[in-house]
Structure formats: structure tokens, C-alpha cells
Amino acid sequence: MQHHKRKKDIPVVILCGGMGTRLAEQTEVRPKPLVEVGGRPILWDIMKHYSRYGFDEFILAWATRGR
């Protein structure tokens, strides 16, 4: 018997790494995923988009390098 998972049972992995060099003015004071666009962090907007399709569990892969 096959066991199927519902969409909302499958976590979404969001890759949040990167130096944000094209957003240099903003990433000097905050990490790239938290840079605001339209008054909200970019990460919030991405997560909200997935939640519209029934995904509500997220894994954030957030690698940092010393600056």
C-alpha cells in the first residue's frame, strides 16, 4: 500500500544563503532574506506565496560567512 503525503505535510526548503551583493546598501544592516520590499521582508513574501498553496512548514537553509 502506497502512503501519499498531503502537500501541507511536506516542508518547503528555502535557500536563504548568499551575500546579497546586488543589495549591498540594504545587506550592510540586515541579512538578505530580511531586506524589506513593500514594507515586509523578502522571506515573508516567499513564505506567504507558498502558504497560499497549502504549504505551512518551512525549513530555512541559512548559511552565513564572517564579514
QUIHU-V354044 format. One record per backbone hydrogen bond with DSSP energy under -0.5 kcal/mol. NH is the residue of the N-H (numbers start at 0). CO is the residue of the C=O. If there is no record, write none. Layout:
BEGIN
nh = <NH NH>
co = <CO CO>
END
This chain:
BEGIN
nh = <3 8 9 10 11 12 13 13 14 15 15 22 23 25 26 27 28 29 33 34 36 39 41 42 44 45 46 47 48 49 50 51 52 53 54 55 58 60 60 61 62>
co = <1 5 6 8 56 10 11 58 12 13 60 19 20 22 22 23 25 25 30 31 39 36 34 32 40 41 42 43 44 45 46 47 49 50 49 53 11 13 58 59 60>
END
